[in-house]
Amino acid sequence: MGDLHHIEPWAGLNTIVMVKRVRHLWNKITQETMVYLTSLPCDAAVMGRAIRTHWGHRKSTPLGA
């Protein structure tokens, strides 16, 4: 995290998205918070599709690929 305070790498950053996910599986509840940084403009519908597409692809990729 040494260079996070430098502004140059963040020059194209337009949007920060936080997604809180709660899953109820049998007798277990899990919660996670995901943060996404993007150069895309802020549009909730576009961000939602991009995130769902990303995780849909990740789920269909075999481990180690």
Rosetta constraint file for C-alpha pairs under 8 A:
AtomPair CA 6 CA 10 HARMONIC 7.87 0.50
AtomPair CA 7 CA 11 HARMONIC 6.53 0.50
AtomPair CA 12 CA 39 HARMONIC 5.44 0.50
AtomPair CA 13 CA 37 HARMONIC 6.89 0.50
AtomPair CA 13 CA 38 HARMONIC 5.72 0.50
AtomPair CA 13 CA 39 HARMONIC 4.63 0.50
AtomPair CA 13 CA 40 HARMONIC 7.88 0.50
AtomPair CA 14 CA 37 HARMONIC 7.90 0.50
AtomPair CA 14 CA 38 HARMONIC 6.12 0.50
AtomPair CA 14 CA 39 HARMONIC 4.75 0.50
AtomPair CA 14 CA 40 HARMONIC 6.09 0.50
AtomPair CA 14 CA 41 HARMONIC 5.91 0.50
AtomPair CA 14 CA 42 HARMONIC 7.17 0.50
AtomPair CA 15 CA 37 HARMONIC 6.05 0.50
AtomPair CA 15 CA 38 HARMONIC 5.36 0.50
AtomPair CA 15 CA 39 HARMONIC 6.32 0.50
AtomPair CA 15 CA 40 HARMONIC 6.53 0.50
AtomPair CA 15 CA 41 HARMONIC 6.30 0.50
AtomPair CA 15 CA 42 HARMONIC 5.62 0.50
AtomPair CA 16 CA 35 HARMONIC 7.07 0.50
AtomPair CA 16 CA 36 HARMONIC 5.77 0.50
AtomPair CA 16 CA 37 HARMONIC 4.77 0.50
AtomPair CA 16 CA 38 HARMONIC 6.50 0.50
AtomPair CA 17 CA 35 HARMONIC 5.65 0.50
AtomPair CA 17 CA 36 HARMONIC 5.06 0.50
AtomPair CA 17 CA 37 HARMONIC 6.54 0.50
AtomPair CA 17 CA 47 HARMONIC 7.87 0.50
AtomPair CA 18 CA 33 HARMONIC 6.86 0.50
AtomPair CA 18 CA 34 HARMONIC 5.73 0.50
AtomPair CA 18 CA 35 HARMONIC 4.56 0.50
AtomPair CA 18 CA 36 HARMONIC 6.47 0.50
AtomPair CA 19 CA 33 HARMONIC 5.64 0.50
AtomPair CA 19 CA 34 HARMONIC 5.14 0.50
AtomPair CA 19 CA 35 HARMONIC 6.41 0.50
AtomPair CA 20 CA 31 HARMONIC 7.25 0.50
AtomPair CA 20 CA 32 HARMONIC 5.86 0.50
AtomPair CA 20 CA 33 HARMONIC 4.44 0.50
AtomPair CA 20 CA 34 HARMONIC 6.44 0.50
AtomPair CA 21 CA 31 HARMONIC 5.62 0.50
AtomPair CA 21 CA 32 HARMONIC 5.32 0.50
AtomPair CA 21 CA 33 HARMONIC 6.24 0.50
AtomPair CA 21 CA 34 HARMONIC 7.99 0.50
AtomPair CA 22 CA 29 HARMONIC 6.99 0.50
AtomPair CA 22 CA 30 HARMONIC 5.72 0.50
AtomPair CA 22 CA 31 HARMONIC 4.49 0.50
AtomPair CA 22 CA 32 HARMONIC 6.68 0.50
AtomPair CA 23 CA 29 HARMONIC 5.63 0.50
AtomPair CA 23 CA 30 HARMONIC 5.26 0.50
AtomPair CA 23 CA 31 HARMONIC 6.47 0.50
AtomPair CA 24 CA 28 HARMONIC 6.03 0.50
AtomPair CA 24 CA 29 HARMONIC 4.63 0.50
AtomPair CA 24 CA 30 HARMONIC 6.69 0.50
AtomPair CA 25 CA 29 HARMONIC 6.17 0.50
AtomPair CA 25 CA 30 HARMONIC 7.96 0.50
AtomPair CA 42 CA 47 HARMONIC 7.60 0.50
AtomPair CA 43 CA 47 HARMONIC 6.11 0.50
AtomPair CA 44 CA 48 HARMONIC 5.94 0.50
AtomPair CA 45 CA 49 HARMONIC 6.28 0.50
AtomPair CA 46 CA 50 HARMONIC 6.16 0.50
AtomPair CA 47 CA 51 HARMONIC 6.11 0.50
AtomPair CA 48 CA 52 HARMONIC 6.12 0.50
AtomPair CA 49 CA 53 HARMONIC 5.93 0.50
AtomPair CA 50 CA 54 HARMONIC 6.06 0.50
AtomPair CA 51 CA 55 HARMONIC 6.27 0.50
AtomPair CA 52 CA 56 HARMONIC 5.89 0.50
AtomPair CA 53 CA 57 HARMONIC 6.14 0.50
AtomPair CA 54 CA 58 HARMONIC 6.28 0.50
AtomPair CA 55 CA 59 HARMONIC 6.08 0.50
AtomPair CA 56 CA 60 HARMONIC 6.44 0.50
AtomPair CA 57 CA 61 HARMONIC 6.33 0.50
AtomPair CA 61 CA 65 HARMONIC 6.60 0.50
